Amino acid sequence: MSDIVKNIAILRKKLEKSIKKYGFHSQNTMQLSNEFNILINKYYEQNKIVNFPSTSQMGYFYKKTYEKLKEITEENKKFPTVKMWNKFAKENNYLSNVSLEYISKLDWNYLQIKIEREINFKIRLENNL
């Protein structure tokens, strides 16, 4: 496990404790949240997605699968487990969790974080319009 991943886990625990103790809008929680966001961004910068040529079938299937995973998460208001996803993927011709992890260079939990952040960002944008 990389240092950034370890630091994210440590900071996440601190953030959870701060939320429980001081609430979401306290100065302490906001500071920890900002530090957490910085670490997440560093993690994503180091773990860029495998780039495929525009004509690549694998690139096409990755995008199609990623969007479906995001759609399912939005509809169910819950990110699927590996077992649930792989069953769905096999029945509907999508990439498995292992393929998604390899291409995105993110493990399943970080894929979940990324997708949930994208969904939350979309909701915020829609609410601000």
C-alpha positions in Angstrom: 0.0 0.0 0.0 1.4 3.4 -1.0 2.0 6.2 1.5 -0.8 8.3 0.0 -3.3 5.4 0.5 -2.1 5.0 4.1 -2.4 8.8 4.7 -5.9 8.8 3.1 -7.0 6.0 5.5 -5.6 7.8 8.5 -7.1 11.2 7.5 -10.4 9.6 6.7 -10.6 8.2 10.3 -9.7 11.7 11.7 -12.3 13.3 9.5 -15.0 10.8 10.7 -14.1 11.5 14.3 -14.2 15.2 13.7 -17.6 15.0 12.1 -19.0 13.0 15.0 -17.4 15.3 17.6 -17.8 18.8 16.0 -20.3 18.3 13.1 -19.9 18.9 9.4 -19.4 22.6 9.4 -16.8 23.1 12.1 -13.5 24.7 11.3 -11.7 21.5 12.3 -13.8 19.3 10.0 -13.5 21.7 7.1 -9.7 21.8 7.4 -9.5 18.0 7.6 -11.9 17.7 4.6 -9.7 20.1 2.5 -6.6 18.0 3.5 -8.5 14.8 2.5 -9.4 16.3 -0.9 -5.8 17.3 -1.6 -4.7 13.7 -0.8 -7.4 12.2 -3.0 -6.3 14.5 -5.9 -2.7 13.5 -5.4 -3.7 9.9 -5.5 -5.6 10.4 -8.8 -2.7 12.3 -10.3 -0.3 9.4 -9.6 -2.8 6.8 -10.8 -3.9 8.0 -14.2 -6.1 5.7 -16.2 -4.5 3.5 -18.9 -4.9 5.4 -22.1 -6.1 3.4 -25.2 -6.1 4.6 -28.8 -9.4 6.1 -29.8 -10.1 3.1 -32.0 -9.5 0.6 -29.2 -12.2 -1.8 -28.3 -11.0 -1.9 -24.7 -11.2 1.8 -24.3 -14.7 1.8 -25.6 -15.8 -1.1 -23.3 -14.1 0.7 -20.3 -16.0 3.9 -20.9 -19.3 2.0 -21.5 -18.8 -0.1 -18.3 -17.7 2.9 -16.2 -20.8 4.9 -17.2 -23.1 1.9 -16.5 -21.5 1.4 -13.1 -22.1 5.1 -12.4 -25.7 4.8 -13.7 -26.5 1.8 -11.5 -25.0 3.6 -8.4 -27.1 6.6 -9.1 -30.3 4.6 -9.6 -29.8 2.3 -6.6 -28.3 5.1 -4.4 -25.7 2.5 -3.5 -22.4 1.3 -5.1 -22.6 -2.4 -5.9 -20.5 -5.0 -4.2 -17.9 -6.8 -6.3 -20.1 -9.9 -6.3 -23.2 -8.0 -7.4 -21.2 -6.1 -10.1 -19.5 -9.1 -11.6 -22.8 -11.0 -11.8 -24.4 -8.1 -13.6 -21.4 -7.5 -15.8 -21.3 -11.1 -16.9 -25.0 -11.2 -17.7 -24.9 -7.9 -19.6 -21.5 -8.0 -21.3 -19.6 -5.4 -19.2 -16.1 -5.5 -17.9 -15.5 -7.2 -14.5 -14.2 -5.4 -11.5 -10.7 -6.8 -12.1 -10.7 -5.2 -15.6 -12.0 -1.9 -14.3 -9.4 -1.9 -11.5 -6.6 -2.6 -14.0 -7.6 0.0 -16.5 -8.4 2.8 -14.0 -5.5 1.8 -11.7 -7.9 2.1 -8.8 -9.0 -0.6 -6.5 -12.8 -1.2 -6.1 -13.1 1.0 -3.0 -11.4 4.0 -4.8 -13.6 3.5 -7.8 -16.5 3.8 -5.5 -15.2 7.0 -4.0 -14.5 8.4 -7.5 -18.0 7.6 -8.8 -19.8 8.8 -5.7 -17.9 12.1 -5.8 -18.8 12.5 -9.5 -22.5 11.8 -8.7 -22.4 14.2 -5.7 -20.7 16.9 -7.8 -23.4 16.5 -10.5 -26.2 16.8 -7.8 -24.6 20.0 -6.4 -24.3 21.5 -9.9 -28.0 20.7 -10.6 -29.1 22.2 -7.3 -27.1 25.4 -7.9 -28.7 26.0 -11.3 
